[in-house]
Structure formats: C-alpha cells, structure tokens
C-alpha cells in the first residue's frame, strides 16, 4: 500500500502519526540513488555509508523540526544535503603537507594539483547535474537536439539528417533550447560558475 503513496504522502504519514514504516518506504525508494551520488563524490564505500547515514539523520531532524517545505521536491532536496555533506567532509579533511623546495621539486609546481581542485570539480559536477535536470523541462524537439549535440556529439548537419529537418531548423531549436535553459537557470538560481 505504501508503495503507491507519493513522497509527500509518506512524509505526512510519518510526521502526523510517527509511522516509521512510512519513512522506511521513503528511504528504500531513494536509497540507491542517494548512496550512488555520495559514492560518486567520495569513492569510498565505508565513507559513503557514513555520509549516507548522516544525510538521513539530517533529513529526519529537519522533518521533525517542521522546517521541511520543499513541496514535491523531496529527492532533489535530499540529494543536495548528501552533496553538501560530502563537500563538507573534504573541507574538514584537507591536509596541509609540509614540503620544502628542492632542485627537483618546487611547492609552487603543485598548485595545479588535482587534490586542490576536488571541491571545484564537485561544484562543477553539481552544475552539470542541475543543467541536465533542467533539460528535461524543455520542449521535446529542443530536448532531442540538446541530447544529440551534447551527449552524442553530432554535428548540426547530422542532427538535421537524423530528425528530417533543415540545418537551419536544427540550429534554431538549439538556439531556443539555450535561451530556455538560461531562463530556467536564472529562475531556479543555478550558478553556472564555481565560486
């Protein structure tokens, strides 16, 4: 019976009657997606499990405090919590290594080291994820052009051939898709550059 309920209904059931089964259904429904998101960032199963637990502790505390108001957006809200906790873990655990320059090694040569850009990479990945999510709200023809151009790396001529339209129509659809995406990005407050 609970499987047929929406996230919102499960949350209401959990909050109104303390029905742990309702929360468990919610957890089971989204567990794999949230764990995968955390694991993708931290690349360590033990750490991912810890952060997954922390995420749901925060979710429970927020729900019980009455501060949850993401109407119909439970999964994106939880994913953002998981993402932020994963980034916070890296911030807390940045290690400063003491090194001295030698003839073969200079500390300033390491400033482009990937380790120093982990947070930027995670922020960039979140930006891409946000934009990928917004693509699904485009009209179908614009979605198709964006997918073919970005995901499949087709030329506009190939897109025109595959969709049976002129190259100008394919270019026009891409142009409108970009205009619509910019508007949605602005409306949803997605930041397109890492701070």
N, CA, C and O of each residue as an XYZ file, in Angstrom:
780
protein
N       0.824     -1.198      0.000
C       0.000      0.000      0.000
C       0.866      1.260      0.000
O       0.593      2.211     -0.732
N       1.921      1.255      0.834
C       2.771      2.452      0.923
C       3.490      2.735     -0.395
O       3.793      3.888     -0.700
N       3.765      1.690     -1.177
C       4.488      1.859     -2.441
C       3.725      2.782     -3.392
O       4.326      3.433     -4.247
N       2.397      2.835     -3.239
C       1.575      3.664     -4.121
C       1.530      5.127     -3.667
O       1.071      5.994     -4.411
N       2.001      5.398     -2.457
C       1.950      6.769     -1.927
C       3.078      7.620     -2.499
O       4.159      7.116     -2.805
N       2.812      8.922     -2.641
C       3.848      9.850     -3.099
C       4.810     10.136     -1.941
O       4.516      9.825     -0.787
N       5.954     10.728     -2.265
C       6.904     11.127     -1.222
C       6.222     12.022     -0.193
O       6.397     11.851      1.014
N       5.441     12.978     -0.691
C       4.774     13.940      0.200
C       3.817     13.214      1.155
O       3.754     13.528      2.344
N       3.075     12.240      0.617
C       2.122     11.490      1.451
C       2.859     10.671      2.512
O       2.410     10.570      3.653
N       3.996     10.087      2.124
C       4.782      9.322      3.088
C       5.326     10.228      4.195
O       5.321      9.864      5.371
N       5.792     11.405      3.799
C       6.302     12.370      4.780
C       5.186     12.779      5.740
O       5.385     12.813      6.955
N       4.006     13.091      5.187
C       2.875     13.499      6.028
C       2.482     12.391      7.001
O       2.189     12.653      8.168
N       2.478     11.142      6.507
C       2.127      9.993      7.341
C       3.142      9.832      8.477
O       2.782      9.585      9.628
N       4.406      9.977      8.121
C       5.488      9.859      9.120
C       5.371     10.949     10.185
O       5.502     10.677     11.378
N       5.125     12.179      9.746
C       5.069     13.306     10.684
C       3.788     13.318     11.513
O       3.817     13.669     12.693
N       2.666     12.937     10.909
C       1.389     13.023     11.633
C       1.207     11.890     12.636
O       0.613     12.086     13.697
N       1.724     10.690     12.297
C       1.460      9.551     13.185
C       2.728      8.863     13.687
O       2.656      7.877     14.420
N       3.885      9.384     13.291
C       5.142      8.755     13.711
C       5.337      7.384     13.082
O       6.045      6.540     13.632
N       4.713      7.160     11.931
C       4.774      5.870     11.244
C       6.174      5.643     10.665
O       6.506      6.157      9.597
N       6.982      4.871     11.380
C       8.367      4.601     10.945
C       8.393      3.859      9.612
O       9.321      4.018      8.819
N       7.357      3.042      9.374
C       7.274      2.298      8.116
C       7.174      3.234      6.922
O       7.706      2.945      5.850
N       6.485      4.366      7.114
C       6.349      5.348      6.031
C       7.723      5.926      5.695
O       8.075      6.092      4.528
N       8.490      6.227      6.746
C       9.826      6.777      6.500
C      10.728      5.714      5.869
O      11.534      6.014      4.988
N      10.582      4.477      6.328
C      11.385      3.383      5.767
C      11.085      3.209      4.274
O      11.994      2.949      3.487
N       9.823      3.349      3.886
C       9.432      3.252      2.472
C      10.098      4.363      1.662
O      10.579      4.149      0.549
N      10.111      5.550      2.256
C      10.744      6.703      1.611
C      12.236      6.444      1.435
O      12.800      6.691      0.369
N      12.856      5.951      2.476
C      14.288      5.640      2.454
C      14.590      4.574      1.403
O      15.505      4.738      0.596
N      13.830      3.494      1.410
C      14.056      2.408      0.450
C      13.858      2.863     -0.994
O      14.554      2.410     -1.903
N      12.897      3.767     -1.188
C      12.587      4.257     -2.533
C      13.774      5.000     -3.142
O      14.023      4.892     -4.343
N      14.508      5.753     -2.319
C      15.556      6.636     -2.852
C      16.972      6.229     -2.439
O      17.941      6.878     -2.834
N      17.095      5.178     -1.661
C      18.376      4.775     -1.086
C      19.485      4.624     -2.131
O      20.570      5.185     -1.978
N      19.205      3.865     -3.190
C      20.242      3.568     -4.176
C      20.750      4.834     -4.865
O      21.954      5.013     -5.049
N      19.819      5.707     -5.243
C      20.184      6.925     -5.957
C      21.037      7.849     -5.070
O      22.023      8.427     -5.526
N      20.643      7.974     -3.815
C      21.365      8.873     -2.902
C      22.738      8.301     -2.565
O      23.735      9.023     -2.572
N      22.786      7.001     -2.271
C      24.081      6.368     -1.973
C      25.020      6.496     -3.181
O      26.200      6.806     -3.021
N      24.495      6.257     -4.380
C      25.326      6.342     -5.592
C      25.904      7.744     -5.764
O      27.064      7.909     -6.143
N      25.082      8.746     -5.482
C      25.525     10.152     -5.580
C      26.706     10.391     -4.627
O      27.714     10.980     -5.018
N      26.575      9.932     -3.380
C      27.630     10.133     -2.387
C      28.880      9.364     -2.786
O      29.989      9.895     -2.726
N      28.697      8.106     -3.194
C      29.845      7.277     -3.565
C      30.580      7.873     -4.754
O      31.809      7.827     -4.810
N      29.836      8.435     -5.713
C      30.448      9.071     -6.887
C      31.399     10.189     -6.464
O      32.434     10.407     -7.093
N      31.037     10.892     -5.392
C      31.866     12.010     -4.926
C      33.058     11.521     -4.103
O      34.186     11.965     -4.319
N      32.809     10.601     -3.154
C      33.872     10.247     -2.203
C      34.694      9.021     -2.603
O      35.816      8.842     -2.129
N      34.134      8.177     -3.478
C      34.852      6.994     -3.985
C      35.352      6.061     -2.882
O      36.428      5.474     -2.996
N      34.572      5.933     -1.825
C      34.953      5.066     -0.711
C      33.658      4.556     -0.081
O      32.859      5.343      0.426
N      33.452      3.225     -0.115
C      32.154      2.686      0.304
C      31.880      2.906      1.792
O      30.748      3.202      2.175
N      32.906      2.764      2.633
C      32.707      2.960      4.077
C      32.337      4.412      4.381
O      31.409      4.683      5.144
N      33.071      5.327      3.779
C      32.795      6.746      3.962
C      31.418      7.093      3.387
O      30.668      7.868      3.980
N      31.096      6.514      2.232
C      29.790      6.771      1.612
C      28.661      6.310      2.529
O      27.639      6.987      2.648
N      28.844      5.151      3.180
C      27.825      4.667      4.125
C      27.659      5.628      5.297
O      26.539      5.917      5.718
N      28.789      6.125      5.823
C      28.727      7.080      6.937
C      27.989      8.350      6.527
O      27.130      8.845      7.257
N      28.334      8.872      5.348
C      27.714     10.109      4.877
C      26.236      9.886      4.543
O      25.409     10.783      4.708
N      25.918      8.681      4.072
C      24.512      8.338      3.806
C      23.711      8.391      5.115
O      22.616      8.950      5.161
N      24.280      7.795      6.183
C      23.617      7.824      7.495
C      23.463      9.269      7.974
O      22.399      9.659      8.455
N      24.540     10.065      7.838
C      24.495     11.472      8.254
C      23.407     12.231      7.494
O      22.701     13.068      8.056
N      23.292     11.915      6.196
C      22.281     12.580      5.365
C      20.894     12.325      5.931
O      20.099     13.253      6.080
N      20.603     11.064      6.248
C      19.250     10.757      6.720
C      19.006     11.204      8.155
O      17.860     11.431      8.543
N      20.054     11.330      8.940
C      19.886     11.926     10.275
C      19.457     13.384     10.107
O      18.562     13.872     10.797
N      20.119     14.061      9.174
C      19.777     15.468      8.919
C      18.357     15.585      8.361
O      17.616     16.497      8.728
N      17.984     14.665      7.479
C      16.633     14.667      6.908
C      15.592     14.497      8.023
O      14.624     15.255      8.093
N      15.795     13.506      8.887
C      14.852     13.250      9.993
C      14.754     14.475     10.896
O      13.656     14.901     11.253
N      15.914     15.044     11.268
C      15.905     16.221     12.149
C      15.167     17.393     11.517
O      14.417     18.098     12.192
N      15.383     17.600     10.212
C      14.712     18.706      9.523
C      13.213     18.459      9.443
O      12.417     19.370      9.669
N      12.826     17.221      9.122
C      11.396     16.890      9.049
C      10.722     17.093     10.406
O       9.659     17.706     10.498
N      11.357     16.568     11.458
C      10.754     16.638     12.796
C      10.713     18.063     13.340
O       9.859     18.393     14.163
N      11.637     18.907     12.880
C      11.650     20.294     13.369
C      10.614     21.154     12.640
O      10.389     22.308     13.004
N       9.983     20.577     11.603
C       8.969     21.316     10.854
C       9.544     22.288      9.846
O       8.819     23.141      9.333
N      10.842     22.178      9.547
C      11.486     23.128      8.638
C      11.461     22.667      7.180
O      11.902     23.400      6.295
N      10.951     21.460      6.921
C      10.906     20.963      5.543
C       9.758     21.624      4.805
O       8.612     21.558      5.249
N      10.058     22.266      3.675
C       8.983     22.901      2.900
C       9.233     22.773      1.400
O       8.757     23.595      0.617
N       9.977     21.748      1.001
C      10.286     21.559     -0.419
C       9.146     20.780     -1.078
O       9.302     19.600     -1.392
N       8.036     21.416     -1.282
C       6.841     20.756     -1.809
C       7.131     20.008     -3.104
O       7.496     20.612     -4.112
N       6.965     18.694     -3.069
C       7.135     17.886     -4.273
C       8.563     17.709     -4.730
O       8.800     17.173     -5.813
N       9.530     18.148     -3.925
C      10.928     18.081     -4.361
C      11.786     17.355     -3.333
O      12.911     17.770     -3.056
N      11.264     16.286     -2.774
C      11.977     15.587     -1.708
C      13.333     15.058     -2.173
O      14.352     15.314     -1.531
N      13.350     14.323     -3.285
C      14.602     13.712     -3.734
C      15.677     14.762     -4.056
O      16.801     14.624     -3.574
N      15.380     15.808     -4.850
C      16.420     16.825     -5.093
C      16.923     17.471     -3.793
O      18.108     17.780     -3.667
N      16.015     17.670     -2.834
C      16.393     18.252     -1.546
C      17.369     17.338     -0.812
O      18.396     17.800     -0.313
N      17.052     16.034     -0.742
C      17.932     15.086     -0.059
C      19.263     14.964     -0.802
O      20.317     14.867     -0.173
N      19.219     14.967     -2.129
C      20.459     14.877     -2.925
C      21.375     16.074     -2.635
O      22.597     15.933     -2.582
N      20.777     17.234     -2.453
C      21.583     18.420     -2.152
C      22.214     18.305     -0.762
O      23.367     18.688     -0.565
N      21.455     17.776      0.197
C      22.009     17.552      1.540
C      23.193     16.592      1.444
O      24.250     16.844      2.023
N      23.013     15.485      0.709
C      24.077     14.483      0.547
C      25.302     15.114     -0.105
O      26.434     14.881      0.319
N      25.064     15.910     -1.132
C      26.151     16.591     -1.850
C      26.907     17.528     -0.903
O      28.137     17.514     -0.854
N      26.161     18.338     -0.157
C      26.789     19.308      0.745
C      27.582     18.620      1.859
O      28.668     19.072      2.221
N      27.036     17.524      2.402
C      27.768     16.792      3.448
C      29.049     16.186      2.883
O      30.067     16.136      3.573
N      29.006     15.731      1.645
C      30.201     15.156      1.009
C      31.270     16.236      0.819
O      32.449     15.995      1.078
N      30.864     17.406      0.374
C      31.811     18.517      0.201
C      32.362     18.951      1.556
O      33.558     19.206      1.697
N      31.477     19.031      2.555
C      31.925     19.417      3.903
C      32.986     18.446      4.422
O      33.940     18.856      5.085
N      32.815     17.169      4.119
C      33.809     16.168      4.540
C      35.185     16.519      3.970
O      36.188     16.473      4.682
N      35.224     16.871      2.673
C      36.505     17.217      2.055
C      37.076     18.506      2.644
O      38.286     18.621      2.838
N      36.206     19.468      2.928
C      36.690     20.726      3.522
C      37.339     20.472      4.878
O      38.403     21.012      5.177
N      36.686     19.641      5.700
C      37.196     19.351      7.040
C      38.505     18.571      6.996
O      39.350     18.705      7.881
N      38.661     17.755      5.959
C      39.795     16.843      5.937
C      40.915     17.243      4.985
O      41.766     16.423      4.641
N      40.913     18.498      4.563
C      42.040     18.960      3.750
C      43.296     18.924      4.598
O      43.332     19.487      5.692
N      44.301     18.277      4.102
C      45.546     18.171      4.872
C      46.599     19.105      4.280
O      46.802     19.160      3.067
N      47.244     19.818      5.154
C      48.339     20.690      4.730
C      49.643     19.914      4.858
O      50.048     19.539      5.958
N      50.287     19.681      3.739
C      51.551     18.944      3.805
C      52.716     19.927      3.888
O      52.750     20.931      3.177
N      53.646     19.628      4.750
C      54.833     20.474      4.881
C      55.874     19.989      3.879
O      56.363     18.864      3.977
N      56.205     20.839      2.924
C      57.208     20.463      1.923
C      58.200     21.607      1.753
O      57.889     22.769      2.016
N      59.369     21.258      1.318
C      60.400     22.264      1.051
C      60.842     22.117     -0.392
O      60.949     20.999     -0.897
N      61.100     23.237     -1.064
C      61.549     23.122     -2.459
C      62.938     22.495     -2.548
O      63.784     22.709     -1.680
N      63.161     21.720     -3.607
C      64.483     21.163     -3.913
C      64.741     21.453     -5.379
O      63.920     22.081     -6.047
N      65.867     21.003     -5.874
C      66.157     21.212     -7.294
C      65.136     20.492     -8.181
O      64.794     20.961     -9.267
N      64.659     19.338     -7.692
C      63.737     18.538     -8.492
C      62.271     18.889     -8.251
O      61.408     18.547     -9.059
N      61.991     19.574     -7.135
C      60.608     19.784     -6.750
C      60.426     21.173     -6.159
O      61.196     21.593     -5.295
N      59.428     21.867     -6.615
C      59.096     23.177     -6.054
C      57.619     23.158     -5.688
O      56.773     22.765     -6.490
N      57.322     23.589     -4.465
C      55.943     23.547     -3.981
C      54.994     24.285     -4.921
O      53.833     23.895     -5.046
N      55.460     25.336     -5.581
C      54.582     26.112     -6.449
C      54.187     25.353     -7.715
O      53.217     25.704     -8.386
N      54.949     24.311     -8.029
C      54.587     23.467     -9.168
C      53.348     22.627     -8.860
O      52.724     22.090     -9.775
N      52.992     22.511     -7.598
C      51.858     21.648     -7.231
C      50.543     22.409     -7.145
O      49.507     21.816     -6.845
N      50.566     23.701     -7.401
C      49.353     24.487     -7.217
C      48.230     24.084     -8.169
O      47.063     24.388     -7.922
N      48.579     23.412     -9.238
C      47.531     22.928    -10.141
C      47.191     21.475     -9.851
O      46.485     20.828    -10.625
N      47.686     20.974     -8.751
C      47.428     19.595     -8.347
C      45.922     19.351     -8.250
O      45.185     20.182     -7.720
N      45.470     18.201     -8.768
C      44.045     17.866     -8.758
C      43.456     17.900     -7.358
O      42.294     18.263     -7.178
N      44.262     17.519     -6.357
C      43.767     17.460     -4.985
C      43.228     18.816     -4.532
O      42.273     18.891     -3.760
N      43.858     19.894     -5.028
C      43.445     21.233     -4.624
C      42.146     21.652     -5.322
O      41.523     22.648     -4.954
N      41.753     20.877     -6.331
C      40.572     21.262     -7.110
C      39.414     20.283     -6.950
O      38.474     20.310     -7.744
N      39.465     19.432     -5.951
C      38.402     18.451     -5.724
C      37.072     19.160     -5.517
O      36.055     18.769     -6.090
N      37.087     20.202     -4.696
C      35.843     20.914     -4.393
C      35.282     21.575     -5.644
O      34.080     21.510     -5.900
N      36.173     22.224     -6.441
C      35.710     22.840     -7.686
C      35.103     21.797     -8.613
O      34.079     22.040     -9.252
N      35.749     20.624     -8.681
C      35.238     19.553     -9.551
C      33.861     19.101     -9.081
O      32.981     18.838     -9.900
N      33.668     19.008     -7.758
C      32.367     18.592     -7.228
C      31.303     19.654     -7.523
O      30.169     19.331     -7.878
N      31.687     20.921     -7.370
C      30.741     22.002     -7.655
C      30.376     21.978     -9.132
O      29.209     22.135     -9.492
N      31.396     21.777    -10.004
C      31.157     21.715    -11.444
C      30.211     20.557    -11.779
O      29.310     20.702    -12.605
N      30.425     19.414    -11.132
C      29.562     18.244    -11.363
C      28.126     18.551    -10.948
O      27.184     18.129    -11.619
N      27.950     19.287     -9.838
C      26.604     19.662     -9.397
C      25.951     20.595    -10.414
O      24.755     20.491    -10.688
N      26.752     21.509    -10.972
C      26.225     22.417    -12.004
C      25.731     21.602    -13.197
O      24.618     21.808    -13.680
N      26.575     20.669    -13.671
C      26.182     19.831    -14.810
C      24.914     19.048    -14.488
O      24.023     18.921    -15.328
N      24.840     18.524    -13.266
C      23.667     17.741    -12.875
C      22.416     18.614    -12.873
O      21.360     18.194    -13.346
N      22.538     19.830    -12.339
C      21.401     20.750    -12.312
C      20.926     21.067    -13.730
O      19.728     21.068    -14.013
N      21.895     21.337    -14.620
C      21.534     21.677    -16.001
C      20.933     20.455    -16.704
O      19.946     20.583    -17.430
N      21.526     19.265    -16.491
C      20.967     18.038    -17.087
C      19.518     17.843    -16.639
O      18.664     17.430    -17.424
N      19.253     18.145    -15.361
C      17.897     18.024    -14.832
C      16.959     19.004    -15.551
O      15.833     18.643    -15.896
N      17.416     20.231    -15.775
C      16.576     21.252    -16.400
C      16.272     20.924    -17.863
O      15.222     21.305    -18.379
N      17.190     20.215    -18.532
C      16.981     19.852    -19.944
C      15.659     19.107    -20.114
O      14.995     19.243    -21.142
N      15.275     18.316    -19.103
C      14.052     17.520    -19.197
C      12.786     18.379    -19.219
O      11.705     17.879    -19.533
N      12.911     19.659    -18.891
C      11.754     20.549    -18.909
C      11.621     21.298    -20.237
O      10.671     22.056    -20.430
N      12.569     21.087    -21.146
C      12.491     21.717    -22.465
C      11.423     21.015    -23.306
O      11.082     19.861    -23.046
N      10.887     21.727    -24.333
C      10.002     21.039    -25.282
C      10.757     19.857    -25.914
O      11.982     19.882    -26.034
N      10.011     18.835    -26.311
C      10.605     17.580    -26.774
C      11.607     17.780    -27.915
O      12.679     17.174    -27.910
N      11.263     18.625    -28.890
C      12.160     18.829    -30.044
C      13.482     19.468    -29.605
O      14.545     19.123    -30.122
N      13.411     20.402    -28.645
C      14.630     21.047    -28.150
C      15.461     20.071    -27.322
O      16.688     20.059    -27.410
N      14.783     19.256    -26.519
C      15.487     18.222    -25.747
C      16.291     17.326    -26.667
O      17.461     17.035    -26.416
N      15.633     16.886    -27.756
C      16.271     15.954    -28.690
C      17.540     16.570    -29.287
O      18.570     15.903    -29.383
N      17.465     17.837    -29.686
C      18.634     18.499    -30.279
C      19.769     18.615    -29.269
O      20.926     18.358    -29.602
N      19.442     19.001    -28.034
C      20.471     19.131    -26.993
C      21.132     17.777    -26.741
O      22.356     17.692    -26.647
N      20.323     16.714    -26.630
C      20.868     15.374    -26.392
C      21.790     14.950    -27.532
O      22.881     14.430    -27.299
N      21.339     15.176    -28.768
C      22.154     14.760    -29.923
C      23.456     15.549    -30.010
O      24.510     15.005    -30.341
N      23.362     16.842    -29.705
C      24.551     17.707    -29.824
C      25.528     17.480    -28.669
O      26.725     17.302    -28.893
N      25.019     17.488    -27.441
C      25.878     17.421    -26.261
C      26.270     15.988    -25.913
O      27.450     15.694    -25.720
N      25.283     15.099    -25.833
C      25.548     13.735    -25.384
C      26.176     12.904    -26.500
O      27.175     12.217    -26.286
N      25.577     12.974    -27.702
C      26.063     12.129    -28.798
C      27.108     12.825    -29.664
O      27.718     12.193    -30.526
N      27.322     14.133    -29.440
C      28.345     14.899    -30.148
C      28.141     14.895    -31.663
O      29.103     14.807    -32.424
N      26.874     14.991    -32.096
C      26.578     15.041    -33.527
C      26.730     16.467    -34.038
O      26.523     17.430    -33.301
N      27.093     16.586    -35.309
C      27.141     17.913    -35.929
C      25.697     18.351    -36.208
O      24.780     17.530    -36.166
N      25.494     19.649    -36.492
C      24.142     20.115    -36.793
C      23.632     19.507    -38.091
O      22.429     19.290    -38.238
N      24.532     19.227    -39.040
C      24.113     18.557    -40.269
C      23.606     17.141    -39.959
O      22.587     16.706    -40.496
N      24.327     16.437    -39.092
C      23.899     15.079    -38.702
C      22.564     15.124    -37.960
O      21.706     14.263    -38.156
N      22.397     16.140    -37.101
C      21.133     16.292    -36.367
C      19.997     16.540    -37.356
O      18.921     15.951    -37.247
N      20.255     17.426    -38.328
C      19.242     17.734    -39.350
C      18.863     16.476    -40.124
O      17.682     16.213    -40.349
N      19.873     15.696    -40.531
C      19.615     14.461    -41.287
C      18.805     13.473    -40.452
O      17.855     12.866    -40.946
N      19.188     13.318    -39.182
C      18.539     12.323    -38.326
C      17.104     12.697    -37.980
O      16.248     11.824    -37.837
N      16.842     13.993    -37.847
C      15.491     14.423    -37.461
C      14.625     14.799    -38.662
O      13.435     15.077    -38.514
N      15.231     14.806    -39.851
C      14.459     15.098    -41.060
C      14.050     16.551    -41.189
O      13.000     16.857    -41.754
N      14.884     17.459    -40.659
C      14.601     18.897    -40.781
C      15.797     19.570    -41.449
O      16.838     18.947    -41.657
N      15.634     20.846    -41.781
C      16.756     21.580    -42.378
C      17.783     21.902    -41.298
O      17.473     21.877    -40.107
N      19.000     22.202    -41.721
C      20.049     22.546    -40.760
C      19.672     23.820    -40.003
O      19.984     23.954    -38.820
N      18.997     24.764    -40.688
C      18.561     25.997    -40.021
C      17.555     25.709    -38.908
O      17.576     26.360    -37.863
N      16.673     24.732    -39.135
C      15.694     24.358    -38.105
C      16.405     23.743    -36.907
O      16.085     24.046    -35.758
N      17.393     22.858    -37.194
C      18.164     22.230    -36.105
C      18.894     23.300    -35.294
O      18.884     23.264    -34.064
N      19.531     24.258    -35.988
C      20.230     25.358    -35.306
C      19.240     26.199    -34.494
O      19.540     26.599    -33.369
N      18.071     26.463    -35.061
C      17.052     27.256    -34.375
C      16.571     26.578    -33.097
O      16.373     27.232    -32.073
N      16.383     25.253    -33.166
C      15.937     24.510    -31.987
C      16.992     24.573    -30.881
O      16.671     24.717    -29.701
N      18.261     24.462    -31.293
C      19.344     24.545    -30.306
C      19.383     25.938    -29.690
O      19.569     26.089    -28.482
N      19.209     26.941    -30.521
C      19.230     28.327    -30.032
C      18.114     28.548    -29.005
O      18.349     29.124    -27.943
N      16.893     28.085    -29.328
C      15.768     28.244    -28.399
C      15.971     27.413    -27.138
O      15.580     27.825    -26.046
N      16.587     26.235    -27.295
C      16.872     25.400    -26.125
C      17.803     26.142    -25.177
O      17.587     26.141    -23.965
N      18.847     26.781    -25.728
C      19.801     27.524    -24.896
C      19.133     28.730    -24.232
O      19.395     29.022    -23.065
N      18.274     29.427    -24.974
C      17.548     30.573    -24.401
C      16.675     30.087    -23.239
O      16.662     30.690    -22.166
N      15.945     28.986    -23.469
C      15.060     28.449    -22.417
C      15.854     27.962    -21.212
O      15.449     28.170    -20.068
N      16.997     27.306    -21.474
C      17.833     26.828    -20.369
C      18.353     28.001    -19.539
O      18.344     27.949    -18.310
N      18.807     29.062    -20.219
C      19.299     30.244    -19.486
C      18.209     30.811    -18.591
O      18.461     31.191    -17.448
N      16.977     30.862    -19.134
C      15.858     31.393    -18.350
C      15.584     30.488    -17.140
O      15.381     30.975    -16.028
N      15.579     29.166    -17.366
C      15.317     28.234    -16.252
C      16.442     28.302    -15.219
O      16.187     28.247    -14.016
N      17.683     28.422    -15.689
C      18.826     28.530    -14.783
C      18.649     29.760    -13.902
O      18.873     29.712    -12.693
N      18.245     30.859    -14.525
C      18.029     32.095    -13.774
C      16.872     31.941    -12.794
O      16.973     32.365    -11.642
N      15.771     31.338    -13.243
C      14.586     31.155    -12.387
C      14.868     30.230    -11.208
O      14.351     30.443    -10.112
N      15.700     29.185    -11.434
C      15.969     28.197    -10.387
C      17.203     28.507     -9.570
O      17.551     27.759     -8.656
N      17.875     29.617     -9.896
C      19.027     30.027     -9.094
C      20.241     29.117     -9.224
O      21.047     29.023     -8.298
N      20.379     28.444    -10.370
C      21.550     27.592    -10.574
C      22.729     28.489    -10.920
O      22.626     29.338    -11.805
N      23.857     28.304    -10.222
C      25.043     29.087    -10.521
C      25.874     28.332    -11.536
O      26.178     27.155    -11.342
N      26.246     29.003    -12.621
C      26.949     28.327    -13.703
C      28.456     28.411    -13.587
O      29.174     27.923    -14.460
N      28.941     29.020    -12.525
C      30.396     29.016    -12.326
C      30.682     28.641    -10.902
O      29.928     28.970     -9.986
N      31.800     27.937    -10.726
C      32.223     27.573     -9.366
C      32.662     28.831     -8.657
O      33.356     29.669     -9.232
N      32.257     28.962     -7.406
C      32.649     30.155     -6.635
C      34.122     30.125     -6.329
O      34.640     31.041     -5.690
